[in-house]
């Protein structure tokens, strides 16, 4: 005797069978899936004809044994902790939160779409990364928006991706982008792999200069071997040092409220080496890391002088900060509004764990020692999700320290 009868809800792109007690939740899952598909086809530039004959048979299960007893889980489906997709069928375990159940259903639906339209989903990083990218969402039903970054942890209970990423950062175990792209094909609910694959997919989707390569790669979805990565790398080989450097920044900063319009990092291997002459540079308070457009040679000492005021919030009254920051609040262990610098090496290791980024306080006056050829980046210290109400700039002078 099972606790709940199976309910079936039919939609445009999904036929859902579930033992969820709430019919409203089941209806919302179907409406969310159907609305998401239109956003996925737009993302991949697919015509409506490409999904005209595609419909997913989906099982969302609290009690897997009930579905097995009904013959709804074929013998070829392996045991799985969260979800599984095979051609036009998906199986998802109901989670403690509606958000995470919906996320997993969308994730497996993306796999099914890839199988249908591209005969496969590529190697692990691409398969899981794109599924996470297109499944991460806000809202539900017809109002769902996919391909978004959550703004608040309370909106995504049990999702846990940023919790895992913060743990990886704290442990000092952030891998190079090449390691992520070499993940093996066998996974069993490995949240870290899904998280870092999502971050990698977000990187390639988030920068316009990578987007065409990322979009076109799905056409090779049937190839899950090393050829896929070789072809992907070859298309970006000239800019790969920038890819690797941007990966380090993203892995360090990716968090709730992350906005690509604020966080894209503009650097180039063609940036000239600093010749020691003074440079004036304005650091905006409403965007992330910023480069003055130079690289610093190995062994150089750089003196930074800064002035100015920025506004970091307006409620209950304007929060004004100068380069040392304000101790009324702290972000990342440093005062809110403090001017900080990051030494980002031109060369990024391709093996092992990435060394922690060298981030240090500038304030009004600081000397930075640069060990290897590097970009020198600056920003106003604030949470990545709180930049929208910031105004103003700090004015910097970059010069050689007196000897």
N, C-alpha and C positions, 0 to 999 in steps of 0.2 A: 504494500500500500504506500503510495507516494504522497508527499505533503501537499502538492499542488498539481492540478491538471495542466496539461500542455496547452498553451494559447498560441494561435497562429494569426499573424497580422501580415497582410499583403500590401506591398508598396510598389513603386515604379521600378526600382532597381533591386529590391530585396524582398524575400519572403522569409519572415522571421518566425521561428518556433522557439518558445521560451517557457520556463516554469516560474518566471518572475510573478510575484503576487499582484503587482500593480499593473493593470491594463493600461493606465495612463503612461507609465514608464515604457511599456512595450510600444505603444503608439508613438511616443516621442523618439524612441530609438529608430523606428522606421522613417519618420519624418526627417530626423537628423541625417540618416544615411542618404536618403534621396537628395536632400539639399547639398550634401557634401560632394556627391558625384559630379554635379555641375561645376563645382569649384575645382575638382581634380582634373576634369577634362579640359577646363580652361588653362590650368597650370601646365599641362602637357601639350597644349595646342591640338587637342583631338577634336575631330568633328563629331557632331551628334550621331552620325551614322555608325561610328566606331563602337558605340555602346547600345545601339538600338536593339540588339538581340542578346544583351548581357543582363542577367539577373542572378543575384546571389541567393543561395539557400543558406540561411544563417541560423545556427543554434546558439542561443544565449542561455547558459545553464547554471543553476544553483546546485542541482543534484545530477552529476554526470551519469550515475547509474540508471536513472530514469530514462535518459535518452538512449543509453546502451540497450536497455531492456526493450525499448520500442524499435530497435534496429536502426537508429538514426546516427550511430557512429560506426562507420565501416571498419572492418578489421585492419585495413591498411593505414588507418589514422593512428599515429603513435600517441603515447601518453604525453600530455602537455600540461604545464602549470597555469598558463594564461590563455593562450589562443593558438589556433592552427588554421591554415588555409590550404585547400587543395582544389585547384581549378576554380569552379564556380560555387564551391561550398566552403563555409567557414564555421568554426566552432570556437566559442568564447566562454570562459568561466566568468560568471557574474562576480563582481567585486564589491567591497564594502561601501563604495560610493558610486552614485550614478555616473559621475564624470568619468571615473576610470573604466567602468563597464563600457560606456559609450566610446571612450578612446580606443579600447582594445577592439571593439567591433569595427570601428573605422580603420584601424591599423590593418586588421586582417582583410578588410574590404579592399584596401589599396593593393595588397598582395594579389588578390583575385583579379583586380583590374589589370595589373601588370601581366599576369598570366594570360588574360584574355586578349589584350591589345598588343603585347610585345613578346609573347611566348616565353616569358620569364621575367625575373626581377633583378638579375645581375648578382654580383658577389655580395657577401654578407653586409658590408658597410653600406652599399648602395641600396640593397633590398630593404634592410631594416631602417636605414637612415631616411629613405624617402617615405616609407610607411609611417615612421614617427613624425616626419615633417608634415605630411598631409593629414595626419590624424590629430595632431595637437590643435586644440580649438578653443573657442569661447562660445558661450551660448548653447542653445540646443534647438531641436525642431527646425522649422523653416528659417529661424534667425541664426542658425549656427554659422560661425566663421572659422574655417580651417586655415592652416598655414599661418598660425599666429603664435606669439610668445605669451604665455600667461602673465598677467600683471600682479597677481596676488596668490600666495600659497593657499589661502582659504577657498579660492575658486576651484582648486584642482586637488581635492583630498585623495590621498593614496597614490597619486600619480608619481611623485618621488624622483623625477628626473633631475631637478636642480639640487635636491638633497644629495643624490649620488654624486653629482658633479662637484659639489662643495666638499664632499668626503674625499674624492680623488685629489682635489687641490690641496686639502689639508694634509693628506698622506704624502704629498710630493710625488704622486704616481701618474701625472698627466703624460700620456704617450705622444710621440710625434704623429703627425697626420699620416705618415707612411705606415705606421703600426696599425692605426685604425683601419686603413684601407686593406690591410692584409689579414683581417680577422678571419678565422676558420669558418667553414660552413655550418658546423654543428653547434647549435645553441640550445640551452635549456633554461629559459627564464632568467638569463644573465642581464640584469638591469644596467650594469655598467656598459656592456657592449651596445645595448640599445641607446643609452644616453649619449655616448661618444659618437656613435654612428649618426644620430640625429644632429649633433653639433656639427659634424663634418658636412652633412647634407645642407644644413643651414648656412654654413660658410659658402658653399658653392652656389646656393640659390640666392644668397644675400648680396653678393657682389655682381653688378651687371656684367663685368668683364669675364666672369666665369659662367654666367647663366646659360649661354648657348651651348657650351661644352656639357654642362650638367644636363640640360634638357635633351640634347641629342643622344647622350649616352644611354638613355632608356631604350633606344631603338636596338641596342645590343643586349637587351635583357636576357636573351637566351644563353648568353655567355656568362657563366659564373666563375670562370677560371682566370688565370693571370693575364690573358690577352685583353680582357676588359680594362684592367688597371693600366696596362702598358699603353693602350690607345688613349685612355683618359689622360694619363700623364704626358704623353707626347704632344697633345693639343695645348697643354699649359706649360710645357717644359721651359720656355723662355722666361716665364714669370714665376716659376716654382719657388724660388727663394722668398718671394713676396707671399705666396700661398702659405708657406711654412711659418713665416713670421706672423701673418695675420691669424693663423691657427693658434699660435701661442697667446696672442692677445685675446682672442675669442674664448679660449679655454680658461683664461684667467678671469674674464669679466662676465661671461654668459650667466644671466640670472633673471629673476622676475622683472618684467617691465622693459627688457632689452628691446631697443628700437633700432632697426638697421639704418634709418634715416639719420640717427644721431651717432651711430657707433662705427660706421665704415671708416677704416683707417687708410689715409692717403699717404703712401710711401712708394719709393721706386729705387731700384738698383742703380738708376742713372742719377740719383741725387748726388750733387757734387760733395767731395770731401771738404769739410770746413777748413779754412785756411788760417783760422785764428783771429780774423778781423771781426769787430763787433757786428752783431746782427740784432735788429729790432723785430719783435714778434708779439702778436696779440693772441692770448689764449682765451677762447670763448668758454663761458660757463655752462652752455646749454648743449654741448656735445661731448663725446668721449675723447680718447687720446688724439692729440694733434702733433704734427711734425712741422718744424720750421723749414723743411725742404732741403735739409743737408744731412750728410752722414759724418759721424765723428771718427777721426782716425784712432787707431789703437795707441794707447799710452797717453792720450791727451787729457789734460785737466781743463774743465769747463766751469767758468764762473757765471752764475745766474743772478741777476738783480731783477726784482719785480716790484711793481707798484699797482695801484688801482683798487677798485671796489666792485664787488658783484652782489647781486640780490638772489638769494636762494629760495625764498618763499615769501608769500604775502600775508599769510595768516598765522597767528592773530594780528601780526604787524610785520612789515618788511624785515626779513633777516638779512642783514648786511654783513659781508665778510671782506676782509683784506687778505693778502697772500698767506699769512700765518694760519688762517682759519678761525673758526669760532668754537669754543669748547662747550657750548650749550648742547651739542650733539656730536656723535662720532660715527664715522663710516669706515669700515675696515681697520679699526684701531687708530685712525687719524682724525683730527678735528674736521668737522664739516666745513667745506669751502677752502680748505688748505690747498695751496698750489703744490702739486707733486710732479715728479719726473720719473720716467721709465727709460732705462738703458736697454734697447732691444737689439741684440746682436744681428749682424747681417747674415751670419751663417747659423742655421738651426740644426741640432743633432738629428739624425735619422734613426737612431737606435737608442734603447734604454728609455728611462724617464727623462722628461725635459727638466732642466734646472729651473728653479723658481725665478720668475722675473725679478730683476733688480729695480725695485720701486723705492724712491726715497723722497723725503720732505725737501722742498725748496724754500717755501716761505718767502720772506723778503730778500734773502741772500743765502746762497749756497754754492759750494764747489763740488762738482761731480767728477769722479775719476772714471775714465773709460778704459777698460782693459783690452777690448777687441773692437774692430771696426763695427760701428753700431749706429742705428738711428737713435736720436734723443727725442723722446716724446713728452708732452706735457698735458695735464688736465687739471680741472678744478675738482677737488675731492667731493663726490656725492654718489649716492646709490644710482645705479644705471637706470632704475625706473623712476627717478625723481628729477630728471633734467628738464622736463617740459615747462616748468615755471621759473627756470633760472634766467637771469638777464645780466648783461655786462661782461667785461673782459678784464683780465690782468695784462699789463704791459710789461714785456720781458726785454731785457738786454742780455744777450749771450756774448761773452767776451773771455779772453784769456786772463787767468788770475795773475796778479803781480808776482814777479819772481824776487 
